[in-house]
């Protein structure tokens, strides 16, 4: 089946865009025909990879993008995840995806901030049993923002009930991130602009990215499409149009 992978958590700086960048490269190495769309203009590498959720998210455009790719990655900007869940449920997109031989994977990236943990609950309740779930446990968060505890939380129970596959995000070298900050960059922007970085920093990012990709092997059934590429509902056309 084709894969629509929706990356979300309404908490800020939980690791959504970093995961989208890693997944893009992971698919490229595996020769998966994939398209990544960013709904935060600051994260999009160019105009064609940006969708304004208020203007560009409609069922026909979404389904055309699903049809024309084996995997569609949607990086949902902070604060918009629950709204997108409502859109999916209101438009009965679970059933429509099945017509395209596609299934939805909601990839929730969460660290140990209270807002990120609560975000897991909101998305689980929003999408309910209309999706498969991948939970990416990010070990990094600002110490000043820590305040949640995953173990024994209601969020853990919700994700377990929904059958979420859990993946531990590998820890990264604080010096690497410090180097990026000193250049006015964060982790996702560094991943997106590696060619502009010195060799030692590119190598550090690449090593972390490969470790992340290796961890995703445990969720291959959720992420990797198995498709008949000759089957198409729409005729060939530009997704961005």
N, C-alpha and C positions, 0 to 999 in steps of 0.2 A: 504493500500500500504506500501511497504518497504520504508525506508528513507535513503537517502544518504545526510548527513549533512556536508557541507564543511564550515569550520570556517576560515575566512580570513580577513585580512586588511593589506595592504603592509606597513602601519606605524608600527614602533617598539613600543613594550610595550603598546599595546592598550587593552590587556586583553584576547587574543585569547586562550592561553593555560590554563589559569584559567577557562575559560568557558568550554573547553574540559574536564577538570578534574571534574568540577561540573556536566556536562552532563553525563559523565560515571557513576558517583554515582547515579544520578537521575534515569537513566535507570536500574541500578542494583536494586534499591529499588522498581521499578515498574515491575521487572521480565521481562525486555525487553532483548531479545537476541541481544547483541550489541558488536561491535568491534571498538575500538578506535585506530587509526593510527596517529602517530606523524611524521612530516617531518623535524623536527629539532632533531638531535640525542641527544642533551642535554636535551630535554624535554621527550624523550621516556623512559618509565620505564625499558624496556629491548629491546634486539635486535629484537624480534619478533614484537614489536609494532612500529618499525621504518621503514619508506620507504624513500629511497633517490630518490627525484623527478627526478633526471637526469637518474637514472638507473632502478627504480622500478615502475614507473607510466606508465603502458601500459593498453590498454583497456581490454585485457583478464583477467589480474590479478585484475583489479578494478571490473569488472563485476562478477568475481568469488567471491570476497569478499562481494559484494552486495547480491549475490544469497545465500551465506551461512549464512547470518545474517539478522535479521529483521531491524537493523539500523547499518549503517556504519558511524562513525565519522572520518573525515579527518581534522586534525589540520594543516593548511598550514602555513609554516614558512614565516616570514617577507620577503617581496620583491618578493614572488613567486605567489601571488594571481592572478595577471593579466595573467601571463604565464599559470597557470592552467585553467583560463577561456578560453584562446585561445585554449588550448588542448581540452577542452570539446566541444567548438564550431566546431573546425576543424574536430573532430571525430564524430560529430553528436550524442553525447552521450545522449542528451535529449530523442531522439527517442529510442535509445538502452535501456535506463533505463525503458521506458514504456514496453518493451518486457519482462522485469523482474518484472513487476508490481511494479515499484519503481519510486520515484520522488526525485528531487534534491531540497534541501533547502540550500541556501547560507546564512550562519549566519555571519553577519558583526558586529564586536565589535568595537565601536568607542568612543573615548573620545573627549575632546574639543581642541585637537591639530590640527593645520592646516593640517598636513600630514594625520591624521586619517580621517578628514572630506573629504579631497580630495580622500582618499582611497575608501570611499563609492561610489563616483562618478565613479572612474575607474572600480570597480567591477560591479556596476550597468550597465555601458556601455558595459563591457566585456561579462557578462552573459545575459544581456538584458532580454527578456521575456522567456528565456529557464529555468527559475528557480523560485521557491518561495523564499521570502526574510524574514529573521528575523534580525532586527536591535537591537543590544544590546547597550544601551547608558550607558557607563561607566563614573561615576562621577569623577573618579580619574585620574589625570595626574600631572606630575611635573609642578609646577607653572611657572618654567622658560621656559617651552615649550608651555604654553598656547598661543594662538594667533588666534584661529579660533572661530567663532560663529556659532553654529548650527542653531539657529532660523533665518528663512528667507534665509538660504544659498541655493545655487544651489543643494548641496547634499540633503538637506531636500526635495526639490522639486522632485529630481530624485527618492528618496526612496518612496515618496508618490505616484508618478506616477506608480511605479512598485508594489504598494500594500504591501509594507513591514509592517510586524507586529512589533511594537516597544515594547521593554521591558526595564524597568529601572533596571540597575544593582544595588543592594543594596550597600549602603556605608559600609565600613568596619572600624573597630577601628584602628586609626593610631598607637596606642600603640601595637596592635597585629602585624602589619606590621613591626614596629620598632624592636620588639622582634625577628622577623624572620631575619631581616637584620643583627641584632647583632650576629646571628648564621650563617651568610653567606648564607642565603636563601632569596628567594623572595616568593611572594604569590603562584605561581604555583608549585614551588618546595616544599613549605611547605604543600600544599594540597596533593602532591604526596608522602610525607614522614612523614605523621602524626604520625605513630607509634614510630618514633624516638624522638618525641617532648614531653615535660612535659605536664601533664594532663590539666593544665589551658589553655595552648596554643592550645592543641587539641580541647578543648571545644569551645574556641573562633572561631577557624576555622570551626568547625562543625556547630556552630550557624549561621555563615555567609553563609556557603554553603547551609544550609536548607532554609534560607531566599531567596537566589538566586533561589533555586529549586522551591520555592513557587511562585516566580515571573514568572517562566517559564510556570506555569499552563495557563497563558493567551495566550501561543503559542502552546498549546497541539496539535492542528490540524496540525501544521507544523512539530512537532518533534516526536510525538508518532506514531509508525507504527500500521497499522491494516492489518494483513496479514493472508493468508492461509499457515501455516507452512508446509503443505504437498507438496506444489508446489515448485519444484526446477528445474532450467534449467541445471545446472551443476551437475554431480555426486559428492558425498561428497569427499573432498580432503583438504589438508592443504592450508590455505590462504598464509602462509608465504613462501611456497615453490616456 
